[in-house]
Amino acid sequence: MTAVKCPEEVYRKYLDRFGFDGDGDPDAVALFTFALVERDRFDWLEHHRSEHDGAEPTVAAIEEWYQSKPETFFDEKFRLALGWYTAFARILLKDEIEKSNQDAVKSYFNNKLSFWSQIWSGLVGNVLFLVVLGLLSMSILSDFSAESWVKQHFFTNPPAAHPPSPKQPE
């Protein structure tokens, strides 16, 4: 990989590596990484000024600073930026993460409860089916006649609650 010489090349390097997010903005990790590299350059600028009686570094000195950085320097900045981004995202999305965890627990228990309600409704349905099947088989085995049953229960005179008392001769 070719060495970078200026901030624009560093920015372009990370933009090429990470691209844009869904809104068309540069990826946040790329921006964080670029900011970390530039923070080190600003620290170096302060150090250079203190070593050279406040004199600004030349363009060649700045290019040399960038070129002196190995690829591992940029990779380390990327790892730090990724950790930074993850921490910020977790802090900002803390409520949403907690809500999604609670929703997942509710969904799990609702699925378990619906499973047991389905089991119970299936058992009740099977028991009712067995009762109907038993009544049907009892009627067939006892030579049951629906017509005679209806006549017996609906068209005959019911026995009186109190039998009539015998008439006494007068």
Long-range contacts (C-beta under 8 A, 24 or more apart in sequence): 1-71, 3-66, 3-67, 3-69, 4-66, 4-67, 4-69, 5-63, 5-66, 5-67, 6-62, 6-63, 6-66, 7-34, 7-38, 7-41, 9-66, 10-34, 10-37, 10-38, 10-66, 10-74, 13-74, 14-78, 28-85, 29-78, 29-81, 29-82, 29-85, 32-81, 32-82, 32-84, 32-85, 33-74, 33-77, 33-78, 33-80, 33-81, 35-81, 36-77, 36-80, 36-81, 36-84, 37-74, 37-77, 40-77, 41-65, 41-66
